[in-house]
């Protein structure tokens, strides 16, 4: 399915398994076969909070790391999720990270035939931005490819729908490794393939190492 060496053929990079690939996420997804991935995590690099709050100090102290990342508009996010739908195995899961504004405004325009089946709130135990209430949470929407099944596809039943985990911020989109580890254990078996096409700080990769799952993923900004 995936060549375990990263090579160049017709200027196309073949991503490696269990490696921090420096690659455009859409190109990575297009290199994968239909129905080849059990679980996919996707953390779109969109500007929901920055645009809604209209902060004017980008490029200075606040938000300079975030604003330097390549941003995704709705059309790009839709393309990613369409490819994710293609590569997911039947009844496979997409874990989609969203902020408060995208949660309120809805994400259904992105997901076509996929179905939202659950949501988990991540309490970061740290105050964030906000003119009124301060952002302390992010949300991971649990989306499943048809046929929709719960009993045969989800093996851990003590994951709370509000998850508290403080993380050391090593990337503008740092995510909780322990939560992602539990989600991987709940939905996959040893050596199953887990994909993260916009890996950011590669926390999903770290979770895969802890669970003996195969990882395929990458990012345009890779720190060795």
N, C-alpha and C positions, 0 to 999 in steps of 0.2 A: 504493500500500500504506500508506504513512505520510505524513500531512500534515507538510510541513516547517515549519509554523508551530505554535506552542503556543497553543491557543485553548480557550475554555470553552464547552461545549454540554451543557445539562442537568447542570451542575455536574461534568462529566467533562472532565479535562484530556487533550488529545491530545498525546502526547510528540513532541518534535522530534528529527529526525536530527542526529547530531553535535553534541550539546548536553548540558549537565549538567542534566537534568530533575529537578525537585523533585517526586517522585511516589512513591506506594506501589508497591512492586515488583510485587505481584499485579495491580494495576490496569494497570500498564504492559504486563505480559504479556497480559492479557485484551484489550488494544487491538490486538494484533498478529494477523495472519491465520494460518490453518493453514499449516504447511509453508512459512514465509516466511523463516526464519532459518537460516543455514548453520552457525553456531557460537554456543554460549552459554557464558559463564562464570558460575558461581554460588558465592558465598562466604557461606554462611548465617551470620547473626549469632546463634550459639548460645553456650551457656555451659559447654561440655564441661569444659575445664580448670579454670575457676573453681569449678564445682560439685564436681568430683571431688577437687580439692585442698583445698576448703573454706577458702579464704583468708578471713580475717575483717576485712580492712582495706579493703574496697571503699568508694569514696567519699572516700578520703584520697589518699595519693600514688600507690599502686600500683592500677592498674585503674580509676581514676575515669573516664577517658575511655571505656573499653570498657563499663563498667557503665551509662553514661548512654545507650548505644544501645538501641533497641528490640530485644528479644531474640526469637528464633524457637524455638518448641518443635517437636517432631517432626511434629505435625499441620500446622503452617504450612510447614515444609520440604517435606513431602509435597505440599502444594497447589502450591507453587512448581514442583516438579519435574514434576508432572502437566501444568501449563501449558507448561513448557519442552518436554516431549515433544510436545505438540500443535503448537507453533510451529516445531519443528525440521524441516528438510527431510529426506527419506529419506536415511539414512546420515550425517546430520549429527552433530556432536559436542557433548556437554556436558562441560565441564571443571569438576569439582566439588572445591572446596577443603575439606579436613577436617583436624582435629587428631589427635593420637595416640589419644585416647580413642575418638573416633568411628571411626577406622580399625580399632582392635582390636574394638570392639563390633559393627561392621558397619553398612553403609548400604543393604543390599538392600531393607529395608522401605520405602525411599523411592522406588525407581526403577522398579517395575512391569515393563513390557515392554522397557525399555532394558537394554543389556548393558554390563557393565564389560569393557573391552578392554586397559587398561594403567594404570600408575600412575607418577608422577614424584615423587621426594622433593626438596623444596626445602631445601637447607642454607643457612640465613640468615646463617651465619658470625657469629652472635651468641648468647650464652647467654640463655635465658629462665627461666621459673619451674620449680620442681620441688623436692620434699622429698628425692627420691633422685637419679635422673638429671635433669639440667637440659634443658629443652626447647630444642633448637637447630634443629629441622626442622618443616616443615609438609608436607602431602601433597596432590597434585592427582590425583584419580581421573579417568581418561579413560573416558568413557561414550559409547556410540554408539547411535543410533537404527537400527532394522532397515530395510533389509537390511544385515547386517554385512559391511563391505568394508574392506580395508586398502590394497591396491595403488592403487586408483582414488581414494582419499580422503585419503591422507597422502603428501605430496610431499617432505618433508625427512626424511632418515634418519640424521642425525648428532646428534640431540638425546639427551643421556645421560639415564639414569633417575635419576641424582642430579645436581641442578643447583645450583651454588654461585653465589649472587648476594646481595650486601649491599645493602640499600635504606635510603634516608633515610626514617625513620618520620614521615610527615606525617598519619597516620590510624591508629587502633587496629588496622585490618585492612589496613595497607599491604602490597602484593604486588609481586613482581618484574616490572618492565616488560619486561625483555629476554626472560625466559622466556615470558611471555604473547605477546610479539611473535613469537617463533619458533613457538609453537603456532598462532598465527593464520596465519603464512606456510605452515605445513605443511598446513593444512586448508581454506584459502579461496583465492579469487582476488580480484584487484583489484575493488573496488566491491561485493563481497559484504557481506551484513549480519551484523554481530556484535552479540550482545545481552548485556547485563549488568544484570539487574533489581535487584541490590543492590550498587550501584557503589562504595559506601564512598568511598575516595580517588580514584576514577575512573582507576585505573592501566590498565584495559582500554581506556578512551577514548584515553589517551596512546599505547598500543600500536597502536590503530587509526590514529591520525594518522601514525605512523611507517611504516605498511604500506599506506596508501591504501585502507583498508576503511571502510565505513560503520558507524557506531556508533549503537545505540539502547539507552539505559539511563538509570537514575536512582536516586535515593536520597531518603529522607525528610529526611536531614541533608545539605544542600548548601552548601558554602562557595564563594562566587563568586570 
